[in-house]
């Protein structure tokens, strides 16, 4: 059966990693890029084959790979789960990842030359393949513990890739700190996931998803404990999917190379929380209070992050806060029980947000090339190629990038007939029926989204060039622009996955999630959101297009909004608040303990304590008495006996045919004697 090929979805990216680790640096960039991209591309092919398997089978399939942990009641195997939910994620992740890998071949070629460190090229693709391997473990897991391994794996890769240029001057220190910030903040969310696992095993005696769901459906579960499990899972979501209050790491994650931002921090890893809630739908269905908290957290995050995006000037940070906001839409959807709408937006968002990040990377590289070819390119170290105030007029200089960027921006703004319109409006339609407060927050967030994307397009591509770098920015090679065109096609066409009246994705996911309520297409909601989006874009044109910004001109919104715009620009000072409440408090406590506690006294007391001395005596006895006299002596005796036996048997091997013939003859005589006289 084709399902037997499923483990290749994990092993192919792992093989690409190992091949590049062994030979990549020796055989060069082209070999490294082709191997890494091919490994992920083949994993996509295998994922598509699993799609066809489920088209026939429909029922979930379990593909065991290896036994893992069996301790008392805890019995966890390394088993892949193939159902309509996991296979949908597999195809999305590997498909988008393949395009981003191909794009990264060209992008990282230029990036490593800019940083003058050719050896990093192979390391980058090793980390990239490692990420896809971990993500495939996460989405294919048949139990919570296996999912947690993938969950931690993608977190590790995020840390490695955010701080990828950790040693590049002063900027390298900032990159390293950004990686550390992401790592620490995510540990808080991971604590929530761990606690959810502990409570799950304590209450259900299993970590396997089917067994948990069966006990929940039987009505024997303690609803109070289930609510606690759901809230701990929400804590995990706020970390990995960057929701309030743990969203602060994602904007800093833009320190990594742009392909990292596109793959990990827009399209795949950050959606793990949404997938995890959907996978544990049975838990949240039985804990409506906790699920309602999830919905409100998502809606509040969507609006809060959207307001911050309005005041940003870094092209990637606008998209970073946009990602946090769109993740809020997804989290709100699954919190309301609209699992199809959440997964639908997850898939469409992967295409148009990966497109926007990669297009932003194309813009940044174009600006960097233009900067290095100008007269002052090598002298102006303060120039920021990410700052939209240094751009402008790129529509004619980077036509392909402009066209695909415009498609991605309009899809994100939710304009028909692009994919974002269908998925976003399905969430709004669900919210309008289930929770009007959540709907109101999401609708306002959608208006902000249309405005800040209009602002970004106008600042980057329209008007006159506001720097010499923008004046001389070239278009990028086809190895980078071709994936952009394919992602743009996805941003246009992916809305067909769940068209009103057809609901293909809904029927597909019903095989895993059970019967799902699908609201009819709400014309009023769609019309209102579209009109508001168009008005927001018109407002952006009035401020940034009708009279484009010139070099050195302050943002028009600053004059209109005053301190409100300052709050947006400074991210409402959340980082400063966290620094004051948590980081500074921790540092002061550490300094107090360092200055006022005699650690040498406690160190000496501990080492001289009865407990430690007894432990040392016990380990000494085991080392000298048991290990040397029993273990070593016993095994040495066995070794000597084996050597003596081998030495004796070696004499039988004379090398003479006549000796062997004599042995055969004697053996025949003995056998015949046994049968004749026995």
Beta strands, then each sheet from edge to edge (+ up, - down):
strand 1: 61-71
strand 2: 74-82
sheet 1: 1+ 2-
end
